[in-house]
Amino acid sequence: MATVTLITDEDASPKVRAVFDDIRATRDSDFVNNFWRALAHDPALLRATWERLKTVMAPGALDPLVKEMIYIAVSASNGCEYCCHSHTASARAKGMTDAMHGELLAVIGMANQTNATVNALQVPVDEEFKA
């Protein structure tokens, strides 16, 4: 259960409505998800978060599918169920296959396992890695 109410289109202020409209236009969809509706209680934070997300997730040196897959990995490691679902849906829309998703989950699991082990053992970093 959300800790705040979700702002509906009917209850959105003009500033919030403008961001919701941009989300719809950018994503070519009528859907504005609950994350944005919760953030809408703070219109300045809503706008800043949306603008930053558009910039970070735009095509660049990494293509958008790779960025979505990284987002899934970080979300899984941080335990964010919402973002895992949201970015898995986005990655699938950008072409992630079931096989790719399976490999991604295997890499996430392996990285978490080895990270925890090396942390527990306090293994010093090899100087060659730092060069």
BELNORVEN-V409863 format. One record per pair of residues at least 24 apart in sequence whose ideal C-beta (glycine too) atoms are under 10 Angstrom apart, sorted by the first residue. I is the first residue (numbers start at 1). J is the second residue. Records with the same first field share a line. If there is no record, write none. Layout:
I->J + J
This chain:
2->34 + 37 + 38
3->38
4->37 + 38 + 39 + 40 + 41 + 42
5->37 + 38 + 40 + 41
6->32 + 33 + 34 + 35 + 36 + 37 + 38 + 39 + 40 + 41
7->32 + 34 + 36 + 37 + 38 + 39 + 40 + 41 + 43 + 46
8->32 + 37 + 40
9->37
11->37 + 40
12->37 + 40 + 43 + 46
13->40 + 43
14->43
15->40 + 43 + 44 + 46 + 47
16->40 + 41 + 42 + 43 + 46 + 47
17->43
18->43 + 46 + 47
19->43 + 46 + 47 + 48 + 49 + 50 + 51
20->46 + 50
22->47 + 50 + 51 + 54
23->50 + 53 + 54
26->50 + 53 + 54 + 58
27->54 + 90 + 93
29->93
33->82 + 85 + 86 + 89
34->82 + 86
35->82 + 83 + 86
38->82
57->87 + 90
63->94 + 95
64->90 + 91 + 93 + 94 + 95
65->90 + 91 + 92 + 93 + 94 + 95 + 96 + 100
66->91 + 94 + 96
67->91 + 94
68->92 + 93 + 94 + 95 + 96 + 104
69->94 + 96 + 100 + 101 + 103 + 104 + 107 + 108
70->104
72->96 + 101 + 104 + 105 + 108
73->104 + 105 + 107 + 108 + 111 + 112
74->108
75->108
76->104 + 105 + 108 + 109 + 111 + 112
77->108 + 111 + 112 + 115
84->108
